[in-house]
């Protein structure tokens, strides 16, 4: 599944009807597709890169997709 991020009425991010919450694996397009997971940093949900240190602020319209099941972090 692929779509563009948007905040829903519960304050969570979603794309293509898939609501994201802490621990969900997702790929975002930041010029390249980057795999990571959704976490909450105490203020809002964010994307945490595979290194566990790089936090990317989610924004409306950012392309996102469901990772293939073959690759795991």
C-alpha positions as CSV (number, residue, x, y, z in Angstrom):
1,X,0.0,0.0,0.0
2,X,1.2,3.5,-0.8
3,X,-0.2,6.9,-0.1
4,X,0.4,10.3,1.3
5,X,0.5,11.0,5.0
6,X,-2.2,13.0,6.7
7,X,-3.4,13.5,10.3
8,X,-6.7,12.0,11.1
9,X,-9.4,13.1,13.5
10,X,-7.8,11.2,16.4
11,X,-4.4,13.0,15.9
12,X,-2.7,10.0,14.4
13,X,-0.9,9.9,11.0
14,X,-2.4,7.7,8.3
15,X,-2.0,7.0,4.6
16,X,-4.3,5.1,2.3
17,X,-6.7,4.5,5.2
18,X,-4.0,2.8,7.3
19,X,-3.6,4.4,10.7
20,X,-0.1,4.5,12.1
21,X,0.8,4.1,15.8
22,X,3.9,3.4,17.8
23,X,6.0,0.5,16.5
24,X,4.4,0.4,13.1
25,X,6.9,-0.3,10.3
26,X,6.7,2.1,7.4
27,X,8.8,3.4,4.5
28,X,8.8,7.2,3.7
29,X,10.1,8.9,0.6
30,X,12.7,11.6,1.4
31,X,14.3,11.4,-2.0
32,X,14.9,7.7,-1.4
33,X,12.6,5.3,0.3
34,X,13.7,4.9,3.9
35,X,12.4,2.1,6.2
36,X,11.8,2.8,9.8
37,X,9.1,2.8,12.5
38,X,6.6,5.2,14.0
39,X,7.2,6.4,17.5
40,X,5.9,9.1,19.8
41,X,8.5,11.6,21.1
42,X,6.3,13.1,23.8
43,X,4.9,15.9,21.5
44,X,3.8,14.1,18.4
45,X,4.3,10.9,16.3
46,X,7.5,10.8,14.3
47,X,9.5,8.5,12.0
48,X,12.5,6.8,13.6
49,X,15.2,5.7,11.2
50,X,16.9,2.3,11.4
51,X,19.8,3.7,13.4
52,X,17.4,4.4,16.3
53,X,18.8,7.9,16.6
54,X,17.5,9.8,13.5
55,X,14.0,11.2,14.1
56,X,12.2,12.6,11.1
57,X,9.2,14.9,11.6
58,X,6.1,13.6,9.8
59,X,4.3,16.1,7.6
60,X,1.2,16.2,5.5
61,X,1.7,14.9,1.9
62,X,4.9,12.9,2.7
63,X,4.8,9.7,0.5
64,X,4.6,6.6,2.7
65,X,4.2,2.9,1.9
66,X,4.0,-0.5,3.6
67,X,7.3,-2.3,3.7
68,X,7.6,-5.6,2.0
69,X,7.5,-8.5,4.5
70,X,10.7,-9.9,3.3
71,X,13.0,-7.4,4.9
72,X,13.2,-6.8,8.6
73,X,15.1,-4.3,10.7
